[in-house]
Amino acid sequence: MAKNIYLIGGSKGGVGKTIVTMATIDYLQSRGETVLLIESDTSNPDVYKAYEQSTRAELLDLDEADGWIQLVNFCDAEPESVVVVNTAARNNKGVSAYGETLNSTLAELKRKLVTLWVINRQRDSLELLKQYRDAFPHSANTAVHVVRNGYFGDELKFELYNGSKVREAIEECGGLSVTFPDLADRVSDDFYSNRMSIARAAQELPIGNRAELNRWRSEVKKSLQGMIDE
């Protein structure tokens, strides 16, 4: 098998896809993996700007058929690279229209598509997840995990998801439901505003900020291990 494709989704703005994508890249790089970043948030490419110096990064428009064709071709050309796809808030329409381009080629690519679906506590997070699973139904080549963003509260506050049939369906297919740790705003603001990778921030921020960042990275590792080390 070639390396996995990790797609960080949520199909709406403000749920925390950017920081989950950055944390995923950081975790993979810490394990010595070669990462190919596909940035599809072409209007606000924060992850691309933070990581273009430390990993190969490509900007693709996944609202259009051509973007999905290019994504498949990149995956085919670099089987030894783990592919991380950061999706834009608007990409749910592109997924519905063109996602089959990727889904139909996973077996030939010999890759597994692992989705980390980031949610807040609102109902539309779940409704958009249902739409996504229609585009990428469960199979031997796909897996979907749900990431509760701790920025919006602890696990118990995600009542809509915790008691939902969506959660039952995800976990019946082997998916995990994890809670992503919150990071102090002053630290995340530092690396966002300075377009810094997490690894660079861990070296260059003031000592107190670095201490908080390293605490968070340790917690992130616990959250990501089960989803990425499968």
MILUM-810032 format. One line per 5 residues: number of its first residue (from 1); their letters; for each residue x, y, z of N, C-alpha, C, O. Coordinates in steps of 0.1 Angstrom, whole numbers, padded with zeros to 4 digits. Each point is the difference from the previous one (the first is absolute). Layout:
# MILUM-810032
NUM> A> X:Y:Z:X:Y:Z:X:Y:Z:X:Y:Z ~ ... $
This chain:
# MILUM-810032
1> MAKNI> 0008:-0012:0000:-0008:0012:0000:0009:0013:0000:0010:0000:0007 ~ -0015:0010:-0015:0006:0013:0001:-0004:0006:0013:-0009:-0005:0007 ~ 0014:0017:-0004:-0003:0007:0012:-0014:0005:0000:-0006:0002:-0011 ~ 0000:0000:0023:-0014:0005:0001:-0001:0015:-0005:0009:0007:-0001 ~ -0022:-0004:-0003:-0004:0013:-0002:-0008:0005:0012:-0009:-0007:0004 $
6> YLIGG> 0013:0018:0002:-0008:0005:0012:-0007:0013:-0005:0006:0010:-0003 ~ -0019:-0011:0003:-0008:0012:-0004:-0006:0006:0013:-0008:-0007:0007 ~ 0011:0019:-0005:-0006:0007:0012:-0012:0008:-0005:0001:0010:-0007 ~ -0013:-0014:0011:-0012:0006:-0004:-0008:0006:0011:0003:0000:0011 ~ -0015:0006:-0016:-0009:0006:0009:-0010:0008:-0007:-0011:0002:0004 $
11> SKGGV> 0015:0002:-0017:-0009:0007:-0009:-0007:0012:0005:-0010:0005:-0006 ~ 0016:0002:0016:-0005:0013:0004:0012:0007:0007:0009:-0006:0005 ~ -0010:0019:-0005:0010:0008:0006:-0001:0000:0015:-0010:-0001:0006 ~ 0022:0003:0001:0000:0002:0014:0000:-0012:0009:-0001:0002:0012 ~ 0001:-0014:-0018:0000:-0012:0009:0014:-0004:0005:0001:-0008:0009 $
16> GKTIV> 0009:0013:-0016:0014:-0003:0004:0008:-0010:-0009:0009:-0006:0004 ~ -0013:0006:-0017:0007:-0009:-0009:0014:0004:-0002:0009:-0009:-0001 ~ -0006:0022:0001:0014:0004:-0002:0009:-0005:0011:0011:-0006:-0004 ~ -0014:0007:0016:0009:-0004:0011:0001:-0015:0000:0010:-0005:0004 ~ -0021:-0002:-0007:0001:-0015:0000:0009:-0004:-0012:0007:-0010:0002 $
21> TMATI> -0008:0017:-0013:0009:-0004:-0011:0014:0003:0003:0009:-0009:-0002 ~ -0006:0020:0008:0014:0003:0005:0005:-0010:0010:0011:-0005:-0001 ~ -0020:0001:0010:0004:-0010:0010:0003:-0013:-0006:0009:-0008:0004 ~ -0017:0004:-0014:0002:-0013:-0007:0013:0000:-0008:0007:-0010:0001 ~ -0004:0021:-0008:0013:0001:-0006:0012:-0001:0010:0009:-0007:-0002 $
26> DYLQS> -0011:0014:0013:0011:0001:0010:0002:-0014:0006:0011:-0004:0002 ~ -0022:-0003:0000:0001:-0014:0006:0007:-0009:-0010:0009:-0008:0003 ~ -0013:0008:-0016:0006:-0008:-0010:0015:0003:-0002:0008:-0009:-0001 ~ -0005:0022:0001:0014:0003:-0002:0009:-0004:0012:0011:-0004:-0001 ~ -0017:0004:0013:0007:-0004:0012:0003:-0015:-0001:0009:-0005:0007 $
31> RGETV> -0016:-0002:-0015:0002:-0015:-0002:0009:-0002:-0012:0003:-0012:-0003 ~ 0002:0022:-0003:0009:-0002:-0011:-0007:-0002:-0014:0007:-0004:-0009 ~ -0020:0006:0009:-0007:-0002:-0013:0003:0012:-0010:0002:0011:0004 ~ -0002:-0015:-0016:0000:0010:-0011:-0014:0004:-0003:-0008:-0008:-0003 ~ 0005:0021:0004:-0014:0005:-0001:-0002:0008:-0013:0008:0009:-0003 $
36> LLIES> -0018:-0012:-0004:-0005:0009:-0011:-0013:0007:0005:-0010:-0007:0002 ~ 0011:0020:-0001:-0012:0008:0004:-0007:0004:-0012:0005:0006:-0009 ~ -0018:-0008:0009:-0009:0005:-0010:-0009:0010:0007:-0008:-0003:0008 ~ 0010:0016:-0012:-0008:0011:0006:-0011:0004:-0010:0003:0004:-0011 ~ -0015:-0006:0016:-0011:0003:-0009:-0008:0013:0004:-0009:0004:-0006 $
41> DTSNP> 0014:0002:0017:-0006:0013:0004:0008:0010:-0007:0008:0007:0006 ~ -0011:-0005:-0019:0008:0009:-0008:-0002:0014:0003:0009:0009:-0004 ~ -0020:-0005:0010:-0002:0014:0004:0007:0004:0013:0002:0012:0002 ~ 0001:-0021:0006:0006:0003:0013:0009:-0012:0004:-0002:-0007:0009 ~ 0013:0005:-0017:0009:-0012:0002:0010:0001:0011:0012:0000:-0002 $
46> DVYKA> -0018:0000:0015:0009:0002:0011:0009:-0012:0002:0012:0002:0003 ~ -0017:-0014:-0005:0009:-0012:0002:0011:0000:-0011:0011:-0003:0004 ~ -0015:0006:-0016:0010:0000:-0011:0012:0010:0004:0011:-0003:-0002 ~ -0015:0015:0007:0010:0010:0003:0009:-0004:0012:0012:0004:0000 ~ -0018:-0011:0009:0008:-0005:0012:0009:-0011:-0003:0011:-0002:0006 $
51> YEQST> -0014:-0006:-0016:0007:-0013:-0003:0007:-0001:-0013:0007:-0010:-0003 ~ -0008:0020:-0006:0006:-0001:-0013:0015:-0001:0001:0007:-0005:-0010 ~ 0000:0010:0020:0014:-0001:0002:0005:-0013:0005:0012:-0004:-0001 ~ -0021:-0004:0008:0004:-0012:0007:-0005:-0013:-0006:0004:-0011:0004 ~ -0013:0012:-0014:-0005:-0012:-0007:-0005:0005:-0014:-0002:0011:-0002 $
56> RAELL> 0001:-0021:-0007:-0006:0003:-0013:-0014:0004:0002:-0008:-0007:0007 ~ 0004:0018:-0013:-0014:0005:0001:-0005:0004:-0013:0007:0007:-0008 ~ -0020:-0010:0005:-0007:0003:-0012:-0013:0007:0003:-0007:-0004:0009 ~ 0004:0014:-0017:-0013:0007:0001:-0009:-0006:-0011:0003:0000:-0012 ~ -0015:-0006:0016:-0009:-0006:-0010:-0014:0006:0003:-0004:0001:0012 $
61> DLDEA> -0004:0001:-0022:-0014:0004:0001:-0009:-0012:0000:-0002:-0006:-0011 ~ -0002:0001:0022:-0009:-0012:0000:-0015:0003:-0001:-0008:-0008:0003 ~ 0006:0020:-0008:-0014:0004:-0004:-0002:-0004:-0015:-0011:0000:-0005 ~ 0022:-0003:-0002:-0001:-0003:-0014:0005:-0014:-0003:0008:-0006:0008 ~ -0012:0000:-0019:0004:-0014:-0003:0015:-0001:-0002:0006:-0010:0004 $
66> DGWIQ> 0000:0021:-0010:0014:-0001:-0003:0008:-0001:0013:0011:-0007:0000 ~ -0015:0013:0011:0007:-0001:0013:0000:-0015:0005:0011:-0004:0005 ~ -0022:-0003:-0007:0000:-0014:0004:0009:-0009:-0009:0006:-0009:0005 ~ -0006:0012:-0017:0008:-0007:-0010:0015:0002:0004:0008:-0010:0001 ~ -0004:0022:0002:0014:0003:0004:0003:-0007:0014:0011:-0005:0001 $
71> LVNFC> -0021:0005:0008:0003:-0007:0013:0003:-0015:-0002:0009:-0005:0005 ~ -0017:-0001:-0014:0002:-0014:-0002:0014:-0002:-0007:0007:-0010:0004 ~ -0004:0018:-0013:0013:-0001:-0007:0012:0002:0010:0010:-0007:-0001 ~ -0011:0017:0010:0010:0002:0010:0001:-0013:0009:0011:-0004:0003 ~ -0022:-0001:0001:0000:-0012:0008:0007:-0012:-0007:0007:-0008:0006 $
76> DAEPE> -0009:0007:-0019:0005:-0011:-0008:0016:0002:-0001:0007:-0010:0000 ~ -0003:0022:-0002:0014:0003:-0003:0009:-0001:0013:0012:-0002:-0002 ~ -0018:0003:0014:0008:0000:0012:-0005:-0010:0010:-0005:0004:0011 ~ 0006:-0017:-0014:-0006:-0010:0009:0007:-0001:0014:-0006:-0005:0009 ~ 0019:0010:-0008:0007:0000:0012:-0003:0012:0009:0004:0001:0012 $
81> SVVVV> -0012:0008:-0017:-0004:0012:0008:-0013:-0002:0006:-0010:-0005:-0006 ~ 0008:0009:0019:-0013:0001:0006:-0006:0012:-0005:0006:0011:0001 ~ -0018:-0012:-0006:-0007:0012:-0005:-0010:0006:0010:-0008:-0008:0006 ~ 0009:0020:-0003:-0009:0007:0009:-0007:0011:-0007:0006:0009:-0006 ~ -0019:-0010:0006:-0009:0009:-0008:-0007:0009:0010:-0008:-0004:0008 $
86> NTAAR> 0011:0017:-0009:-0008:0010:0008:-0011:0005:-0008:0002:0006:-0011 ~ -0015:-0008:0015:-0011:0004:-0008:-0005:0014:0004:0002:0005:0012 ~ -0008:0002:-0021:-0006:0013:0002:-0014:-0002:0005:-0007:-0010:-0002 ~ 0001:0021:0008:-0013:0000:0005:-0011:-0003:-0010:-0010:-0006:0003 ~ 0013:0010:-0015:-0010:-0002:-0011:0001:-0013:-0007:-0008:-0003:-0009 $
91> NNKGV> 0018:-0006:0012:0003:-0011:-0008:-0011:-0011:0000:0002:-0010:-0007 ~ -0012:0011:0015:-0010:-0011:0000:-0007:-0001:-0013:-0003:-0012:-0004 ~ 0001:0023:-0004:-0006:-0002:-0013:0010:-0006:-0010:-0005:-0009:-0008 ~ 0017:0012:0009:0010:-0007:-0008:0002:-0014:0003:0001:-0009:-0009 ~ -0002:0005:0022:0001:-0014:0004:-0012:-0008:-0006:0001:-0010:-0006 $
96> SAYGE> -0013:0016:0007:-0012:-0007:-0005:0000:-0001:-0015:-0004:-0011:-0005 ~ 0010:0021:-0002:0000:0000:-0015:0011:-0009:-0005:-0002:-0007:-0010 ~ 0014:0007:0016:0012:-0006:-0006:0007:-0009:0008:0010:-0006:-0004 ~ -0014:0003:0017:0007:-0009:0009:0002:-0014:-0005:0009:-0006:0003 ~ -0019:0002:-0012:0001:-0014:-0006:0013:-0001:-0008:0005:-0011:-0002 $
101> TLNST> 0000:0022:-0003:0013:-0001:-0008:0011:-0006:0009:0008:-0008:-0005 ~ -0007:0012:0018:0009:-0005:0009:-0004:-0014:0005:0008:-0010:0000 ~ -0021:0009:0004:-0005:-0012:0006:0002:-0012:-0009:0003:-0011:0004 ~ -0005:0013:-0017:0000:-0011:-0010:0014:-0005:-0003:0002:-0010:-0006 ~ 0008:0018:0010:0014:-0003:-0003:0008:-0005:0012:0012:-0003:-0002 $
106> LAELK> -0018:0003:0014:0008:-0004:0012:0006:-0014:-0001:0011:-0002:0004 ~ -0019:-0007:-0010:0005:-0014:-0001:0012:-0001:-0009:0010:-0006:0003 ~ -0011:0013:-0014:0012:0000:-0010:0012:0008:0006:0011:-0004:-0002 ~ -0014:0014:0009:0011:0008:0007:0006:-0008:0011:0011:0003:0004 ~ -0018:-0013:0001:0004:-0008:0012:0002:0009:0012:0009:-0002:0008 $
111> RKLVT> -0018:0011:-0007:0000:0009:0011:-0014:-0001:0008:-0010:-0003:-0006 ~ 0011:0007:0019:-0012:0001:0008:-0003:0015:0002:0009:0007:0003 ~ -0021:-0004:-0004:-0005:0014:0003:-0005:0000:0014:-0010:-0005:0003 ~ 0017:0012:0006:-0004:0002:0014:-0004:0014:0002:0008:0010:-0001 ~ -0021:-0008:0005:-0005:0013:0002:-0001:0003:0015:-0005:-0008:0008 $
116> LWVIN> 0010:0020:-0005:-0001:0005:0014:-0010:0012:-0001:0003:0010:-0005 ~ -0015:-0013:0009:-0011:0010:-0001:-0002:0008:0013:-0003:-0006:0010 ~ 0006:0019:-0011:0001:0009:0011:-0014:0006:0002:-0006:0005:-0009 ~ 0001:-0006:0022:-0013:0005:0003:0000:0010:0011:0009:0000:0009 ~ -0018:0009:-0009:-0003:0008:0012:-0013:-0005:0006:-0003:-0012:-0002 $
121> RQRDS> -0004:0019:0010:-0012:-0005:0007:-0013:0002:-0007:-0011:-0002:0005 ~ 0011:0007:-0018:-0012:0003:-0007:-0004:-0011:-0009:0007:-0008:-0004 ~ -0020:0008:0001:-0006:-0011:-0007:0005:-0001:-0015:0001:-0011:-0005 ~ 0002:0022:-0001:0004:0000:-0014:0013:-0008:-0002:0003:-0005:-0011 ~ 0006:0004:0022:0012:-0008:-0001:-0004:-0015:-0003:0007:-0006:-0008 $
126> LELLK> -0018:0002:0014:-0004:-0014:-0002:-0007:-0002:-0014:0002:-0010:-0006 ~ -0010:0020:0003:-0007:-0001:-0013:0010:0000:-0012:-0002:-0008:-0010 ~ 0013:0016:0011:0010:0000:-0010:0008:-0013:0000:0004:-0004:-0011 ~ -0002:-0002:0022:0007:-0013:0001:-0009:-0011:-0007:0006:-0008:-0007 ~ -0019:0009:0008:-0008:-0010:-0007:0002:0001:-0015:0001:-0010:-0007 $
131> QYRDA> -0001:0023:0002:0002:0002:-0014:0014:-0005:-0005:0001:-0006:-0010 ~ 0009:0008:0018:0013:-0005:-0003:0001:-0015:-0001:0006:-0005:-0009 ~ -0013:-0002:0018:0000:-0014:0000:-0008:-0006:-0011:0003:-0011:-0005 ~ -0012:0019:-0001:-0007:-0005:-0012:0010:0001:-0012:-0001:-0009:-0009 ~ 0010:0019:0009:0010:0001:-0011:0011:-0010:0002:0005:-0005:-0010 $
136> FPHSA> -0001:0001:0022:0010:-0009:0003:-0005:-0011:0009:0003:0000:0012 ~ -0012:-0009:-0017:-0006:-0010:0009:0011:-0010:0006:0011:-0001:-0006 ~ -0014:-0005:0017:0009:-0009:0006:0004:-0011:-0009:-0008:-0007:-0006 ~ 0022:0004:0006:0005:-0011:-0008:0013:-0004:0006:0005:0006:0010 ~ 0001:-0016:-0016:0014:-0004:0005:0010:0010:-0002:0011:0000:0006 $
141> NTAVH> -0014:0010:-0015:0010:0010:-0004:-0003:0014:0007:0007:0010:-0003 ~ -0017:-0010:0012:-0003:0013:0006:-0002:-0002:0015:-0004:-0011:0005 ~ 0006:0022:0002:-0003:0000:0015:-0003:0014:0003:0006:0010:-0005 ~ -0016:-0008:0014:-0004:0013:0005:0001:0000:0015:-0006:-0008:0007 ~ 0013:0018:-0002:0001:0003:0015:-0006:0014:0003:0002:0009:-0009 $
146> VVRNG> -0007:-0007:0020:-0006:0013:0004:0009:0006:0011:0003:-0006:0010 ~ 0000:0019:-0012:0008:0007:0009:-0008:0011:0006:-0004:0010:-0006 ~ 0001:-0011:0019:-0007:0010:0007:0010:0011:0004:0010:-0003:0008 ~ -0011:0015:-0012:0010:0010:0002:-0002:0005:0015:-0011:0007:0003 ~ 0020:-0009:0005:-0001:0004:0014:0000:0015:0002:-0003:0004:0011 $
151> YFGDE> 0006:0004:-0021:-0002:0014:0001:-0014:0004:0004:-0003:0010:0006 ~ -0007:-0019:-0010:-0014:0003:0002:-0005:-0006:0013:-0012:0000:0002 ~ 0021:-0006:0006:-0005:-0006:0012:0005:-0014:0001:0005:-0006:-0009 ~ -0007:0000:0021:0005:-0014:0002:-0010:-0010:-0006:-0010:0004:-0006 ~ 0014:-0016:0006:-0007:-0011:-0007:-0015:0000:0003:-0008:-0003:-0009 $
156> LKFEL> 0005:0004:0022:-0014:-0001:0004:-0009:0011:-0006:-0012:-0002:-0001 ~ 0017:0013:-0003:-0008:0011:-0006:-0004:-0003:-0014:-0008:0008:-0006 ~ 0014:-0018:-0001:-0004:-0003:-0013:-0012:-0010:0000:0001:-0011:-0006 ~ -0011:0016:0012:-0012:-0009:0003:-0007:-0005:-0013:-0004:-0011:-0001 ~ 0003:0020:-0009:-0007:-0003:-0013:0008:-0012:-0007:-0007:-0009:-0004 $
161> YNGSK> 0020:0010:0004:0007:-0010:-0007:0001:-0013:0009:-0002:-0011:-0005 ~ 0004:0013:0018:0002:-0012:0009:-0012:-0009:0000:0002:-0012:0001 ~ -0014:0017:-0002:-0012:-0008:0000:-0006:-0002:-0013:-0012:-0005:-0001 ~ 0019:0007:-0010:-0005:0000:-0013:0001:-0014:-0007:0009:-0008:0003 ~ -0017:0006:-0013:0001:-0012:-0009:0012:0001:-0009:0006:-0010:-0004 $
166> VREAI> -0002:0022:0002:0013:0002:-0008:0011:-0006:0007:0009:-0007:-0006 ~ -0008:0010:0019:0011:-0006:0008:-0001:-0015:-0001:0011:-0007:-0001 ~ -0022:0001:0003:-0002:-0014:0000:0005:-0006:-0013:0007:-0010:-0001 ~ -0011:0016:-0010:0004:-0004:-0013:0015:0000:-0002:0006:-0009:-0006 ~ 0000:0020:0010:0015:0002:-0002:0007:-0011:0008:0009:-0007:-0005 $
171> EECGG> -0013:0005:0018:0007:-0010:0008:-0003:-0014:-0004:0008:-0009:0003 ~ -0020:0006:-0008:-0003:-0013:-0005:0009:-0004:-0012:0003:-0012:-0002 ~ 0002:0022:-0005:0009:-0003:-0011:0015:0000:0004:0009:0000:-0008 ~ -0007:0001:0021:0014:0001:0005:0006:0013:0002:0012:0002:0003 ~ -0020:0009:-0006:0005:0013:0002:0001:0004:0015:-0007:-0006:0008 $
176> LSVTF> 0016:0015:-0005:0002:0005:0014:-0007:0014:0002:-0001:0007:-0010 ~ -0002:-0004:0022:-0005:0013:0004:0010:0005:0010:0001:-0006:0011 ~ 0007:0016:-0014:0010:0005:0009:-0002:0015:0003:-0007:0007:-0008 ~ 0012:-0003:0019:0000:0014:0003:0013:0007:-0001:0010:-0005:0005 ~ -0009:0015:-0014:0013:0007:-0003:0002:0011:0011:-0009:0007:0003 $
181> PDLAD> 0021:-0007:0002:0003:0009:0012:0000:0015:-0005:0003:0003:-0011 ~ -0007:0005:0020:0000:0015:-0002:0014:0005:0002:0008:-0005:0009 ~ -0004:0016:-0016:0013:0006:0001:-0003:0015:0004:-0009:0006:-0006 ~ 0017:-0001:0015:-0001:0014:0004:0000:0009:-0012:0008:-0001:-0009 ~ -0018:0011:0008:-0001:0008:-0011:0013:0008:-0003:0003:0002:-0012 $
186> RVSDD> 0004:0003:0022:0012:0008:-0003:0011:-0008:-0007:0008:0005:-0008 ~ -0008:-0018:0010:0009:-0009:-0007:-0004:-0003:-0014:0008:0002:-0010 ~ -0020:-0006:0008:-0005:-0002:-0014:0000:0012:-0008:0003:0000:-0012 ~ -0006:0012:0018:0000:0013:-0007:0015:0002:-0005:0001:0006:-0011 ~ 0009:-0009:0019:0013:0002:-0004:0004:-0007:-0012:0006:0006:-0010 $
191> FYSNR> -0009:-0019:0009:0005:-0007:-0012:-0009:0002:-0012:0004:-0001:-0012 ~ -0017:0005:0014:-0008:0003:-0011:0004:0014:-0006:0002:0001:-0012 ~ 0000:0009:0020:0003:0013:-0005:0014:0001:-0006:0002:0008:-0009 ~ 0007:-0017:0013:0014:0000:-0005:0002:-0011:-0010:0011:-0002:-0005 ~ -0022:-0005:0001:0001:-0010:-0011:0011:-0011:0004:0008:-0004:-0008 $
196> MSIAR> -0008:0000:0020:0010:-0009:0005:-0005:-0015:0001:-0012:-0002:0004 ~ 0020:-0007:-0007:-0004:-0014:0003:0001:-0002:0015:0006:0008:0007 ~ -0013:-0019:-0003:0000:-0003:0015:0014:-0003:0004:0004:0004:0011 ~ 0004:-0011:-0018:0014:-0004:0004:0008:0013:0001:0008:0001:0009 ~ -0009:0008:-0019:0007:0012:0001:-0004:0009:0012:0008:0005:0007 $
201> AAQEL> -0021:-0005:-0004:-0005:0008:0011:0006:-0006:0013:0002:0007:0010 ~ -0001:-0020:-0009:0005:-0007:0012:0015:0003:0003:0005:-0002:0011 ~ 0001:0008:-0021:0014:0004:0001:0002:0015:0003:0009:0004:0006 ~ -0018:0004:-0012:0002:0014:-0001:-0009:0009:0009:0004:0011:0003 ~ -0015:-0016:0002:-0009:0008:0009:0007:0002:0013:0009:-0007:0004 $
206> PIGNR> -0014:0017:0004:0005:0002:0013:-0002:-0012:0009:-0009:-0009:-0003 ~ 0017:0007:0013:0001:-0012:0008:-0014:-0004:0006:-0003:-0012:0000 ~ -0005:0021:0005:-0013:-0004:0005:-0009:-0005:-0011:-0008:-0009:0002 ~ 0008:0016:-0013:-0008:-0004:-0012:0004:-0014:-0004:-0008:-0009:-0004 ~ 0021:0006:0003:0005:-0013:-0004:-0004:-0011:0010:-0003:-0011:-0004 $
211> AELNR> 0003:0015:0017:-0004:-0010:0010:-0015:-0004:-0003:-0003:-0012:0001 ~ -0006:0021:-0003:-0014:-0002:-0003:-0001:-0008:-0013:-0008:-0010:-0001 ~ 0016:0013:-0009:-0001:-0007:-0013:0004:-0014:0002:-0006:-0009:-0006 ~ 0017:0006:0013:0004:-0013:0002:-0009:-0009:0008:-0002:-0012:-0002 ~ -0005:0019:0012:-0011:-0007:0007:-0011:-0005:-0009:-0004:-0011:0000 $
216> WRSEV> 0000:0021:-0009:-0010:-0003:-0010:0004:-0011:-0010:-0008:-0009:-0003 ~ 0020:0010:-0002:0005:-0010:-0009:-0001:-0014:0006:-0003:-0010:-0007 ~ 0007:0009:0020:-0001:-0013:0006:-0014:-0005:0001:-0003:-0012:-0002 ~ -0007:0020:0004:-0014:-0004:0001:-0005:-0003:-0014:-0008:-0009:-0002 ~ 0012:0017:-0008:-0003:-0003:-0014:0004:-0014:-0004:-0008:-0007:-0007 $
221> KKSLQ> 0020:0004:0011:0005:-0014:-0004:-0009:-0011:0005:-0003:-0009:-0008 ~ -0002:0011:0020:-0010:-0010:0005:-0012:-0001:-0008:-0006:-0010:-0002 ~ 0001:0022:-0003:-0012:0000:-0007:0001:-0006:-0014:-0008:-0006:-0005 ~ 0020:0009:-0002:0002:-0004:-0013:0005:-0015:-0002:-0002:-0006:-0010 ~ 0008:0001:0020:0007:-0013:-0001:-0010:-0011:-0005:0004:-0007:-0010 $
226> GMIDE> -0016:0006:0015:-0009:-0011:-0004:-0005:0002:-0014:-0002:-0010:-0007 ~ 0001:0022:0002:-0005:0003:-0013:0011:-0001:-0011:-0003:-0004:-0011 ~ 0015:0007:0015:0011:0000:-0010:0009:-0012:0001:0006:-0004:-0010 ~ -0005:-0003:0021:0008:-0012:0001:-0008:-0012:-0003:0004:-0011:0005 ~ -0015:0012:-0012:-0008:-0012:-0003:0007:-0009:-0011:-0006:-0010:-0003 $
